[in-house]
Amino acid sequence: MSRAKWKSPYLGLDSNTITLKKKNNNEITTKSRSLVIIPAFVGFIFNIHNGKTFNKINITEKMIGHRLGEFSPTRKKFSFKKKK
């Protein structure tokens, strides 16, 4: 279900449970995968938590309107082990 058009995009910056930590000038660390990418985020590098590690994602113009979690997969690709 999508968010209503009359509401602004969900940023979650006012919540106490979501923390944004700014490491370098353009690098931001967050555990919130539900943040909507807005035009102000273009050019920044986000470290998005996937449940185990942080993935570095460079925000581009094509990502505007999507959520941060879409670009940080939570599951590994399955492959069978080769036999000797």
LUMGULO-169835 format. One record per residue (C-alpha): residue in three letters; x, y, z; residue number from 1. Coordinates in steps of 0.5 Angstrom, whole numbers. Last residue first. Layout:
<rs>
  titi      X      Y      Z  zake
   ALA      X      Y      Z   NUM
...
</rs>
This chain:
<rs>
  titi      X      Y      Z  zake
   LYS     71    -65    -13    84
   LYS     63    -63    -12    83
   LYS     61    -56    -13    82
   LYS     57    -52     -8    81
   PHE     50    -50    -10    80
   SER     49    -43    -11    79
   PHE     44    -38     -7    78
   LYS     44    -31     -7    77
   LYS     45    -27     -1    76
   ARG     39    -24      3    75
   THR     38    -17      5    74
   PRO     39    -13     -1    73
   SER     41     -6      0    72
   PHE     38     -2     -6    71
   GLU     31     -3     -4    70
   GLY     32     -1      3    69
   LEU     33      6      1    68
   ARG     26      7     -1    67
   HIS     24     10     -8    66
   GLY     22     17    -10    65
   ILE     29     19    -13    64
   MET     33     13    -15    63
   LYS     34     16    -22    62
   GLU     37     22    -20    61
   THR     43     18    -16    60
   ILE     45     16     -9    59
   ASN     51     13     -8    58
   ILE     50      6     -4    57
   LYS     55      4      1    56
   ASN     52     -3      5    55
   PHE     52     -4     12    54
   THR     53    -11     15    53
   LYS     48    -16     18    52
   GLY     41    -14     18    51
   ASN     42    -10     11    50
   HIS     44     -3     14    49
   ILE     45      2      9    48
   ASN     51      7      9    47
   PHE     49     12      5    46
   ILE     53     16      0    45
   PHE     50     23     -2    44
   GLY     50     26     -9    43
   VAL     43     26     -9    42
   PHE     40     27     -2    41
   ALA     36     33     -3    40
   PRO     32     31     -9    39
   ILE     28     26     -4    38
   ILE     30     18     -3    37
   VAL     24     16      2    36
   LEU     26     13      8    35
   SER     24      6     10    34
   ARG     31      2     10    33
   SER     32      6     17    32
   LYS     39      3     20    31
   THR     43      9     18    30
   THR     50     12     16    29
   ILE     51     18     12    28
   GLU     57     20      8    27
   ASN     58     26      4    26
   ASN     62     30      9    25
   ASN     64     25     13    24
   LYS     61     21     18    23
   LYS     54     23     19    22
   LYS     50     19     23    21
   LEU     43     19     22    20
   THR     39     15     28    19
   ILE     32     12     27    18
   THR     28     10     34    17
   ASN     27     17     36    16
   SER     23     19     31    15
   ASP     24     26     27    14
   LEU     28     24     22    13
   GLY     23     19     19    12
   LEU     23     21     12    11
   TYR     16     19     10    10
   PRO     14     23      3     9
   SER     10     29      5     8
   LYS      2     27      6     7
   TRP     -3     29      0     6
   LYS     -1     24     -4     5
   ALA     -3     18      1     4
   ARG      3     13      2     3
   SER      3      7     -2     2
   MET      0      0      0     1
</rs>
